[in-house]
Amino acid sequence: MLSLYIKGSMRLAGPLTDNTGGAVLLEVSGEAAATAIVANDPAVKSGIFVYEMHPWKLQRWDELAKKVKDAGQPSRPAEGK
């Protein structure tokens, strides 16, 4: 996994704290590239791990916050609403 991180393909990875598995965030050109990486993982190939893939869109909250700030809108709703 370190080699994937060094190449820039793997952005984040770690175990789930409820001991039900782990998660890996890949940044690759598309689903085929992600599938190739995961399907060739030795633990997946040997049946130790199984995988699910889900596309994910990173929401740039810093950009949204800047738009709200620049527009002079409150960053959160007023209390009681």
C-alpha positions as protocol buffer text, in pm:
chain_id: "A"
residue {
  index: 1
  type: MET
  ca { x: 0 y: 0 z: 0 }
}
residue {
  index: 2
  type: LEU
  ca { x: 290 y: 233 z: 63 }
}
residue {
  index: 3
  type: SER
  ca { x: 388 y: 204 z: -303 }
}
residue {
  index: 4
  type: LEU
  ca { x: 38 y: 317 z: -406 }
}
residue {
  index: 5
  type: TYR
  ca { x: 71 y: 615 z: -174 }
}
residue {
  index: 6
  type: ILE
  ca { x: 414 y: 706 z: -311 }
}
residue {
  index: 7
  type: LYS
  ca { x: 277 y: 684 z: -669 }
}
residue {
  index: 8
  type: GLY
  ca { x: -10 y: 914 z: -569 }
}
residue {
  index: 9
  type: SER
  ca { x: -285 y: 659 z: -639 }
}
residue {
  index: 10
  type: MET
  ca { x: -381 y: 606 z: -276 }
}
residue {
  index: 11
  type: ARG
  ca { x: -474 y: 920 z: -87 }
}
residue {
  index: 12
  type: LEU
  ca { x: -600 y: 781 z: 246 }
}
residue {
  index: 13
  type: ALA
  ca { x: -640 y: 440 z: 407 }
}
residue {
  index: 14
  type: GLY
  ca { x: -706 y: 289 z: 744 }
}
residue {
  index: 15
  type: PRO
  ca { x: -910 y: 50 z: 953 }
}
residue {
  index: 16
  type: LEU
  ca { x: -1265 y: 121 z: 1062 }
}
residue {
  index: 17
  type: THR
  ca { x: -1272 y: 169 z: 1438 }
}
residue {
  index: 18
  type: ASP
  ca { x: -1557 y: -78 z: 1485 }
}
residue {
  index: 19
  type: ASN
  ca { x: -1332 y: -358 z: 1352 }
}
residue {
  index: 20
  type: THR
  ca { x: -1558 y: -429 z: 1055 }
}
residue {
  index: 21
  type: GLY
  ca { x: -1294 y: -366 z: 789 }
}
residue {
  index: 22
  type: GLY
  ca { x: -1113 y: -74 z: 642 }
}
residue {
  index: 23
  type: ALA
  ca { x: -1140 y: 196 z: 382 }
}
residue {
  index: 24
  type: VAL
  ca { x: -908 y: 312 z: 106 }
}
residue {
  index: 25
  type: LEU
  ca { x: -947 y: 631 z: -94 }
}
residue {
  index: 26
  type: LEU
  ca { x: -792 y: 604 z: -440 }
}
residue {
  index: 27
  type: GLU
  ca { x: -737 y: 892 z: -678 }
}
residue {
  index: 28
  type: VAL
  ca { x: -710 y: 735 z: -1022 }
}
residue {
  index: 29
  type: SER
  ca { x: -828 y: 801 z: -1376 }
}
residue {
  index: 30
  type: GLY
  ca { x: -1146 y: 598 z: -1345 }
}
residue {
  index: 31
  type: GLU
  ca { x: -1325 y: 288 z: -1224 }
}
residue {
  index: 32
  type: ALA
  ca { x: -1120 y: 52 z: -1442 }
}
residue {
  index: 33
  type: ALA
  ca { x: -796 y: 178 z: -1288 }
}
residue {
  index: 34
  type: ALA
  ca { x: -938 y: 144 z: -937 }
}
residue {
  index: 35
  type: THR
  ca { x: -1064 y: -208 z: -1009 }
}
residue {
  index: 36
  type: ALA
  ca { x: -724 y: -311 z: -1142 }
}
residue {
  index: 37
  type: ILE
  ca { x: -552 y: -191 z: -825 }
}
residue {
  index: 38
  type: VAL
  ca { x: -798 y: -354 z: -587 }
}
residue {
  index: 39
  type: ALA
  ca { x: -840 y: -682 z: -777 }
}
residue {
  index: 40
  type: ASN
  ca { x: -462 y: -729 z: -783 }
}
residue {
  index: 41
  type: ASP
  ca { x: -416 y: -672 z: -410 }
}
residue {
  index: 42
  type: PRO
  ca { x: -257 y: -989 z: -267 }
}
residue {
  index: 43
  type: ALA
  ca { x: -503 y: -1001 z: 25 }
}
residue {
  index: 44
  type: VAL
  ca { x: -798 y: -972 z: -213 }
}
residue {
  index: 45
  type: LYS
  ca { x: -653 y: -1231 z: -451 }
}
residue {
  index: 46
  type: SER
  ca { x: -603 y: -1478 z: -166 }
}
residue {
  index: 47
  type: GLY
  ca { x: -956 y: -1423 z: -32 }
}
residue {
  index: 48
  type: ILE
  ca { x: -847 y: -1268 z: 298 }
}
residue {
  index: 49
  type: PHE
  ca { x: -1018 y: -940 z: 205 }
}
residue {
  index: 50
  type: VAL
  ca { x: -1320 y: -866 z: -10 }
}
residue {
  index: 51
  type: TYR
  ca { x: -1392 y: -524 z: -150 }
}
residue {
  index: 52
  type: GLU
  ca { x: -1671 y: -292 z: -249 }
}
residue {
  index: 53
  type: MET
  ca { x: -1616 y: 12 z: -465 }
}
residue {
  index: 54
  type: HIS
  ca { x: -1817 y: 330 z: -448 }
}
residue {
  index: 55
  type: PRO
  ca { x: -1754 y: 647 z: -652 }
}
residue {
  index: 56
  type: TRP
  ca { x: -1713 y: 953 z: -437 }
}
residue {
  index: 57
  type: LYS
  ca { x: -1712 y: 1323 z: -510 }
}
residue {
  index: 58
  type: LEU
  ca { x: -1500 y: 1533 z: -282 }
}
residue {
  index: 59
  type: GLN
  ca { x: -1691 y: 1842 z: -179 }
}
residue {
  index: 60
  type: ARG
  ca { x: -1464 y: 2145 z: -152 }
}
residue {
  index: 61
  type: TRP
  ca { x: -1607 y: 2301 z: 164 }
}
residue {
  index: 62
  type: ASP
  ca { x: -1341 y: 2570 z: 168 }
}
residue {
  index: 63
  type: GLU
  ca { x: -1469 y: 2699 z: -167 }
}
residue {
  index: 64
  type: LEU
  ca { x: -1832 y: 2694 z: -50 }
}
residue {
  index: 65
  type: ALA
  ca { x: -1741 y: 2872 z: 273 }
}
residue {
  index: 66
  type: LYS
  ca { x: -1560 y: 3143 z: 78 }
}
residue {
  index: 67
  type: LYS
  ca { x: -1864 y: 3197 z: -148 }
}
residue {
  index: 68
  type: VAL
  ca { x: -2091 y: 3231 z: 154 }
}
residue {
  index: 69
  type: LYS
  ca { x: -1850 y: 3466 z: 328 }
}
residue {
  index: 70
  type: ASP
  ca { x: -1802 y: 3678 z: 16 }
}
residue {
  index: 71
  type: ALA
  ca { x: -2180 y: 3700 z: -32 }
}
residue {
  index: 72
  type: GLY
  ca { x: -2221 y: 3825 z: 325 }
}
residue {
  index: 73
  type: GLN
  ca { x: -2448 y: 3538 z: 420 }
}
residue {
  index: 74
  type: PRO
  ca { x: -2437 y: 3383 z: 764 }
}
residue {
  index: 75
  type: SER
  ca { x: -2232 y: 3065 z: 773 }
}
residue {
  index: 76
  type: ARG
  ca { x: -2498 y: 2884 z: 979 }
}
residue {
  index: 77
  type: PRO
  ca { x: -2869 y: 2919 z: 1039 }
}
residue {
  index: 78
  type: ALA
  ca { x: -2989 y: 3136 z: 1324 }
}
residue {
  index: 79
  type: GLU
  ca { x: -3075 y: 2956 z: 1647 }
}
residue {
  index: 80
  type: GLY
  ca { x: -3424 y: 2814 z: 1661 }
}
residue {
  index: 81
  type: LYS
  ca { x: -3458 y: 2778 z: 1285 }
}
